C-alpha cells in the first residue's frame, strides 16, 4: 500500500542510543537534557534565536493566541488544516476568512484590508504546503492597523524566504513535528518568536505558567515535549540533507511529467528555498479528481484530498464566501511524496493520473 506520506525512521539502535541518556538520568519529561539539546541543535540548523519545543503542533497556535492577548476577530485563511481555524475558535475568538491566491494558495493579501473591522486583533495566515505568504505585504497591513501576526508554518521546516528562516517572520510562527512531516519527533511541534519578552510569555504558557519551580508568572497549560519525542528528533535531524535530496528528486519527476499536462501545480513564491513537503495537483473538475483518485486507489495507491473541505464551510464558522478556496479545495489532490518512494511507483502514479486527464 502506497500512502500519501510515510514516516521517515532512523535506525532503531540510533534512537535507543540517544534515549539512553534520558533513561540513565531517569528523567523523561519536564524539559530534560534531550529536549534542551534538540532545541539548541534546531536553533543552529534553522538559524533562529528562539525555539520552544512542544508536544504537538496545535498547542503552539492556541498558546500564541493566548500569549498575544487576542480577542474579537482574527483574519485567517480557509485553505489550511482544520487546526488553524479550530485554535481560533477554541481560544474564544472569531475566524474571519479571506480568500486565497489562485496560484500560491496562500491568503490573498490584497483582500485582507477589506476584512478588517474595529474588532480585528490579528492575522493568522498559513504558509501553504511550505509556500510562504506575501510576508512583506502582510507585515505592512498589520503595522498600519496595529494587528498582531501569527504564521501557521506547520509545513515549513527548513524553508527560507529571502535567505531568512521562515520562522523569523511574524510576531509568532508555529511548526508541526508530527510523524507525517518532513522533520518529526513522532508527535511534536514548536513555537518561534524574535521578541524576547514574548518568548518568555510563550514559555511560561507552555509549562503550566511556571516561572521557576515554586512560582507562577501566569496562566499556562501543559505543552511540553517529552524526552522520548526529543530523542526521535535528535535521531532524525542528521538525515535531513539526505531526506531533502530524495524528496527533491521525486518532485522533479512530478514537475517534468505534469509541466504540459492539464493540471495545475503549486507556484512557489519568488525568493523561497522550498522544502519539497507536499505535491498538490489541481484538476480541472472535482469529477476528474475523483476518477484519478479512484484509479489510484484501485492500485493500492492513496493520495489525499488536502486541504478539503474549505474551512469557511465547516459548521462552527460564519461561512464567509471564499469562491477560490472552495473551488480549489474540491479539485486539489496531494500525490504520494516521501523518502523511499521508488522511481517505478512514481512513474506508475504519473501514468495513472495522466491517464485520467
ABEGO torsion letter per residue (X at the ends): XBBABBBBBBBAAAAAAAAAAAAAAGBABGGBAAAAAAAAAAAAAAGBABBBBBABAAAAAAAAAAAAGBBEBBBBBABBBAAAAAAAAAAGBBBBBBBBBAAAGBBBAAAAAAABBAABABBBBBBBGGBBBBAAAAAAAAAAAGBBBBBBAAAABGBBBGGBBAAABEABBBBBABAABABBAGBEBBBBBABAAAAAAAAAAABGGBBEAABBAEBBBBABBBAAAAAAAAAAAAAAAAAAAAAAAAAAAAAAAAAABBBBBBBBBBGBBBAGABBBBBBABAAAAAAAAAAAAAAGBBBBBOBOBBAAABAABAGBBBAAAAAAAAABBBBBBBBGBBAAAAAAAAAAAAAAX
